[in-house]
Every structure is written in C-alpha cells, then in structure tokens.
Amino acid sequence: MGYEVRTFVREETELVKIANCQPFPQSKFDETWQSNIIFLADDLNDKLKQKVNALGTNTNVFEVHGREIYWRRRRKENGALFSTVPLEKILGPAFTVRGADTIEKIVSKYCSSKIC
C-alpha cells in the first residue's frame, strides 16, 4: 500500500465488553449524537488521557477506557464530520475509529452464543 497499516485485534470477550459499554448517560444525548469507538494498541498514560479529555466540547465528548476511547459526537447540521486531526496530534497515527453500531453488528453476527 505504500504506507504502514496498523491492526487492532480484540478477542471476542473484549468486543462484547466494548459493545456493551455505556460510558455516557443516555439522558444527555438525543438522536443528533453518534457513538464511536477509537481503538488503540495500548492503554494511554495519564498525560495522554488528559489531552484527549481536553478535546471535549459541547459537541464532542470523550471517555478513555483501557485501549478504547469512547466518543460521542453531535452531527453537524451540514453533515460535516469531526476531523480526527486533533486526535492525530495527540495520539499519532496509532488508532482507528469505528462506529459503535458497527461494533454491535460484528458482536451480534460473529460472537459465539456462550460469550454473547
């Protein structure tokens, strides 16, 4: 591909925990908010956690849990998405973002019934 492609592997039990995690009170959010999960290779140190949390605004909320960052963002009226550039400045290229609904679909389709 001409550039490094990182992968972020999680076991079935980890994916189930991630899909079921509800770090934000639902009462604070309506249908204009989207849930995303940022996957990391390693846990963040306290300094990096503080920097990520400092990115929070009235339209973006972050919650760090181990190797994942849960991100709620309000959809902009023009449909534009939040840029990941601020995250890249803090984390470097070592992350990937997936919609929470995508993770829920993966868990629903591929996790064994004993785990789910």
C-alpha positions in Angstrom: 0.0 0.0 0.0 3.0 2.3 0.3 2.3 3.1 4.0 2.1 1.3 7.3 -1.2 -0.3 8.0 -1.8 -1.0 11.7 -4.3 -3.6 13.0 -6.1 -3.5 16.3 -7.1 -7.0 17.4 -9.6 -7.7 20.1 -10.8 -11.1 21.5 -14.5 -12.0 21.4 -14.9 -11.3 25.1 -13.3 -7.8 24.7 -15.6 -7.0 21.8 -18.6 -7.9 23.8 -17.5 -5.7 26.6 -16.8 -2.9 24.2 -20.2 -3.2 22.5 -22.0 -3.3 25.9 -20.1 -0.4 27.5 -22.3 2.6 28.1 -19.8 5.3 29.4 -22.2 8.2 28.8 -25.7 8.8 30.4 -28.3 8.4 27.7 -30.4 11.2 29.1 -27.8 13.7 28.0 -28.0 12.8 24.3 -30.6 12.7 21.6 -30.7 11.3 18.0 -28.3 14.0 16.8 -25.4 12.3 18.6 -23.3 9.4 17.2 -21.3 7.0 19.2 -17.9 5.9 18.1 -15.1 3.8 19.4 -11.4 4.7 19.0 -9.2 1.6 19.1 -5.7 1.9 20.4 -2.8 -0.6 20.5 -2.0 0.2 24.2 -3.5 1.9 27.2 -2.9 5.7 27.3 -0.8 7.2 30.1 -2.4 9.8 32.3 -0.9 12.7 30.4 -2.4 11.5 27.1 -5.8 10.8 28.8 -5.9 14.4 30.0 -5.1 15.6 26.5 -7.8 13.5 24.9 -10.4 14.6 27.5 -9.4 18.2 26.9 -10.7 17.8 23.3 -14.2 17.6 24.7 -16.6 20.3 23.7 -20.3 20.8 23.7 -20.4 18.7 20.5 -17.7 16.1 21.3 -17.3 14.0 24.5 -14.5 11.5 25.1 -14.2 8.8 27.7 -11.0 6.7 27.9 -11.3 3.0 29.0 -8.1 1.0 28.6 -7.3 0.5 25.0 -10.5 2.2 23.8 -11.7 5.8 23.7 -15.5 6.1 23.6 -16.5 9.2 21.6 -19.9 10.8 21.4 -20.2 13.5 18.8 -23.1 15.6 17.7 -23.8 15.5 13.9 -23.3 18.9 12.4 -26.3 20.4 10.5 -24.3 20.5 7.3 -23.4 16.8 7.7 -19.7 17.6 8.1 -17.9 15.2 10.4 -15.4 16.0 13.2 -11.9 15.9 12.0 -9.6 13.4 13.6 -6.6 15.8 13.2 -6.7 16.9 16.9 -6.6 13.2 17.9 -3.8 12.6 15.5 -1.8 15.4 17.0 -2.1 13.7 20.4 -2.1 10.0 19.6 -0.1 9.9 16.3 -1.4 7.6 13.6 -1.8 4.7 16.1 -5.6 4.5 16.2 -8.6 3.7 14.2 -12.2 4.8 14.6 -15.4 2.6 14.2 -19.0 3.4 14.8 -20.5 1.8 17.9 -23.3 0.4 15.7 -20.6 -1.4 13.6 -19.1 -3.0 16.6 -22.6 -4.0 17.9 -23.3 -5.6 14.5 -20.0 -7.5 14.5 -20.7 -8.8 18.0 -24.2 -9.8 17.1 -23.1 -11.7 13.9 -19.8 -13.3 14.9 -19.5 -13.8 18.6 -20.3 -17.2 20.0 -23.6 -17.6 21.9 -21.6 -18.6 25.1 -19.9 -15.2 25.2 -22.8 -13.0 23.9 
